[in-house]
Amino acid sequence: MSTLHDALDASFAAAWRPAPGEKLVGTVTELGERDGPYGLYPIITVRQADGSEFAAHAFHDVLQNELARVAPKHGDQIGIKYSGKDQEKGYHRYVVRRAGDDSALEWAKYGAEARDDDEPDPRGEPELAAGGTNGGSDADIPF
Protein backbone atom coordinates (compact mmCIF):
# COMPACT_ATOMS: atom_id res chain seq x y z
CA MET A 1 0.00 0.00 0.00
CA SER A 2 1.34 3.41 -0.88
CA THR A 3 -0.36 5.22 2.01
CA LEU A 4 -2.30 4.39 5.13
CA HIS A 5 -5.40 5.85 3.42
CA ASP A 6 -4.98 3.31 0.61
CA ALA A 7 -4.58 0.52 3.14
CA LEU A 8 -7.88 1.41 4.80
CA ASP A 9 -9.69 1.26 1.46
CA ALA A 10 -8.14 -2.00 0.32
CA SER A 11 -9.89 -5.34 0.59
CA PHE A 12 -8.31 -8.41 2.12
CA ALA A 13 -5.92 -10.30 -0.12
CA ALA A 14 -7.26 -13.53 -1.54
CA ALA A 15 -6.18 -16.68 0.27
CA TRP A 16 -3.35 -18.52 -1.47
CA ARG A 17 -4.65 -22.01 -2.25
CA PRO A 18 -1.74 -23.66 -4.04
CA ALA A 19 -1.63 -26.86 -6.02
CA PRO A 20 1.51 -29.00 -5.58
CA GLY A 21 4.49 -27.27 -7.17
CA GLU A 22 3.01 -23.75 -7.07
CA LYS A 23 5.05 -20.86 -5.71
CA LEU A 24 4.21 -17.52 -4.14
CA VAL A 25 7.06 -15.06 -4.69
CA GLY A 26 7.14 -11.36 -3.95
CA THR A 27 7.26 -8.67 -1.27
CA VAL A 28 5.80 -9.11 2.21
CA THR A 29 3.12 -6.44 2.57
CA GLU A 30 1.38 -7.58 5.73
CA LEU A 31 1.89 -9.93 8.67
CA GLY A 32 -0.91 -10.99 10.95
CA GLU A 33 -2.50 -13.77 12.96
CA ARG A 34 -5.83 -15.49 13.04
CA ASP A 35 -7.38 -17.71 15.67
CA GLY A 36 -8.96 -20.62 13.82
CA PRO A 37 -10.51 -23.95 14.80
CA TYR A 38 -7.03 -25.42 15.45
CA GLY A 39 -5.60 -22.43 17.28
CA LEU A 40 -3.63 -19.31 16.48
CA TYR A 41 -1.70 -19.26 13.20
CA PRO A 42 0.26 -16.64 11.19
CA ILE A 43 -0.85 -15.07 7.92
CA ILE A 44 1.66 -13.53 5.53
CA THR A 45 0.49 -11.39 2.62
CA VAL A 46 2.75 -11.27 -0.42
CA ARG A 47 2.57 -8.86 -3.37
CA GLN A 48 3.77 -10.52 -6.57
CA ALA A 49 5.59 -8.78 -9.41
CA ASP A 50 2.31 -8.30 -11.31
CA GLY A 51 0.82 -6.39 -8.33
CA SER A 52 -1.54 -9.14 -7.20
CA GLU A 53 -1.55 -10.02 -3.52
CA PHE A 54 -2.20 -13.33 -1.83
CA ALA A 55 -2.40 -14.22 1.85
CA ALA A 56 -0.69 -17.45 2.86
CA HIS A 57 -2.56 -18.82 5.88
CA ALA A 58 0.07 -20.83 7.76
CA PHE A 59 -2.13 -23.27 9.64
CA HIS A 60 -0.01 -26.23 8.50
CA ASP A 61 2.83 -26.98 10.93
CA VAL A 62 5.51 -27.25 8.23
CA LEU A 63 4.65 -23.83 6.80
CA GLN A 64 4.62 -22.31 10.30
CA ASN A 65 8.03 -23.82 11.03
CA GLU A 66 9.50 -22.65 7.72
CA LEU A 67 8.19 -19.11 8.25
CA ALA A 68 9.52 -19.09 11.83
CA ARG A 69 12.93 -20.17 10.53
CA VAL A 70 13.26 -17.26 8.06
CA ALA A 71 11.35 -14.76 10.25
CA PRO A 72 10.08 -12.54 7.41
CA LYS A 73 9.44 -8.86 8.01
CA HIS A 74 7.38 -6.27 6.18
CA GLY A 75 9.15 -5.36 2.94
CA ASP A 76 11.20 -8.57 2.68
CA GLN A 77 11.40 -10.50 -0.58
CA ILE A 78 10.09 -14.00 0.07
CA GLY A 79 9.28 -17.18 -1.79
CA ILE A 80 7.00 -20.01 -0.66
CA LYS A 81 6.68 -23.29 -2.52
CA TYR A 82 4.01 -25.88 -1.79
CA SER A 83 5.23 -29.37 -2.63
CA GLY A 84 2.03 -31.26 -1.85
CA LYS A 85 1.09 -33.73 0.81
CA ASP A 86 3.60 -36.39 1.85
CA GLN A 87 2.05 -39.69 0.76
CA GLU A 88 3.52 -41.75 3.60
CA LYS A 89 3.36 -39.37 6.57
CA GLY A 90 0.40 -37.19 5.59
CA TYR A 91 1.86 -33.74 6.32
CA HIS A 92 1.87 -30.82 3.86
CA ARG A 93 5.33 -29.96 2.53
CA TYR A 94 6.55 -26.37 2.06
CA VAL A 95 9.82 -24.61 1.37
CA VAL A 96 10.25 -20.94 2.33
CA ARG A 97 13.15 -18.70 1.37
CA ARG A 98 13.80 -15.04 2.10
CA ALA A 99 16.11 -12.99 -0.10
CA GLY A 100 19.32 -12.40 1.81
CA ASP A 101 18.24 -15.01 4.34
CA ASP A 102 21.01 -15.41 6.88
CA SER A 103 18.89 -16.82 9.66
CA ALA A 104 19.72 -20.47 8.97
CA LEU A 105 23.13 -20.32 10.61
CA GLU A 106 23.87 -19.11 14.12
CA TRP A 107 27.41 -17.82 13.63
CA ALA A 108 27.90 -16.92 17.28
CA LYS A 109 28.21 -20.55 18.30
CA TYR A 110 31.36 -20.98 16.18
CA GLY A 111 33.53 -18.18 17.56
CA ALA A 112 36.08 -18.57 20.32
CA GLU A 113 33.82 -16.41 22.48
CA ALA A 114 31.22 -19.17 22.32
CA ARG A 115 33.57 -21.56 24.18
CA ASP A 116 34.96 -21.21 27.67
CA ASP A 117 38.67 -20.39 27.69
CA ASP A 118 39.34 -23.69 29.48
CA GLU A 119 37.30 -25.73 27.01
CA PRO A 120 39.41 -27.59 24.42
CA ASP A 121 38.87 -27.04 20.72
CA PRO A 122 36.05 -29.47 19.74
CA ARG A 123 37.93 -30.47 16.57
CA GLY A 124 40.93 -31.64 18.57
CA GLU A 125 43.24 -29.02 17.06
CA PRO A 126 46.09 -27.82 19.27
CA GLU A 127 45.78 -24.44 20.90
CA LEU A 128 48.01 -21.78 19.38
CA ALA A 129 50.94 -20.61 21.44
CA ALA A 130 51.42 -16.95 22.24
CA GLY A 131 52.39 -15.14 19.08
CA GLY A 132 49.96 -17.14 16.93
CA THR A 133 52.04 -20.23 16.15
CA ASN A 134 51.80 -23.81 17.24
CA GLY A 135 55.51 -24.39 16.89
CA GLY A 136 55.28 -25.91 13.40
CA SER A 137 55.26 -24.50 9.92
CA ASP A 138 52.31 -23.80 7.69
CA ALA A 139 53.70 -26.25 5.09
CA ASP A 140 51.32 -29.00 6.23
CA ILE A 141 48.17 -26.88 5.74
CA PRO A 142 46.36 -28.25 2.66
CA PHE A 143 45.17 -24.87 1.36
Secondary structure by P-SEA (a helix, b strand, c coil): cccaaaaaaccccccccccccccccccccccccccccccbbbbbbbbccccbbbbbbcccaaaaaaaaaacccccccbbbbbcccccccbbbbbbbbcccccccccccccccccccccccccccccccccccccccccccccc
